[in-house]
Every structure is written in C-alpha cells, then in structure tokens.
Amino acid sequence: INQLLEVINAITGAHFFGNEALTRSHGHLVSCFVDNIHPHDIAAMLGNANIAVRAGHHCAQQFVHSYGIGSLVRISLAAYTTTEEIAYFSQEFEKTVARLR
C-alpha cells in the first residue's frame, strides 16, 4: 500500500481519496483520481497493459459526489499481490497519466 500511495502522491494532479493513515496501516484498497482525466480512461488504458482496476463511484455515488468528484479509480491488493506487480502497476499508472494529459 505504501508504494502505491507514494506513486499517487508523486504524480502532479493525482489525488488519493480516503484516510491515508488508516489505509497505510490497515488498507488493501486504494482509490484515487487524476485532475482532468476520466477514471474510465485510466482503467481502459491500464486494462490494455493487463492491469485490472475498477473505475466508477463504487456504490457510493452520493458520497463521492459530495466531494465534487465524479468517479474514482480503485486499485485492490490481495495477500498474494507481489512487489513486482505493484512496481509494474506504478510504472504503467505513471505512463497512462502522462499519455492521457
């Protein structure tokens, strides 16, 4: 989780959505958005790189919209997610954001 959050925080215009301290200590889901890039576009491009993420409001439309956000990208980690997979996601996420700008 820490590695994912560092990548998101390092990208200009990318924003983590949630309680960062709680996510760092107990989380396995990371939700984010990038200014001026639709989450569905990010999800589609990551899908082309064989990375599965979810895009949308994740059954919390009113909550997400109350923050002025239309939708989010959600990255889910599991016990079997490797550091290599996280590094690959991080690399592809950075490339995707750069391509969509």
LINQUI-V509007 format. One record per run of one state. SS is the DSSP state (a for helix, b for strand, c for the rest). FROM is the first residue (numbers start at 1). TO is the last residue. If there is no record, write none. Layout:
SS:FROM:TO
SS:FROM:TO
This chain:
c:1:1
a:2:10
c:11:13
b:14:16
c:17:19
a:20:26
c:27:28
b:29:34
c:35:36
b:37:37
c:38:38
a:39:48
c:49:53
b:54:56
c:57:60
a:61:66
c:67:71
b:72:76
c:77:82
a:83:100
c:101:101
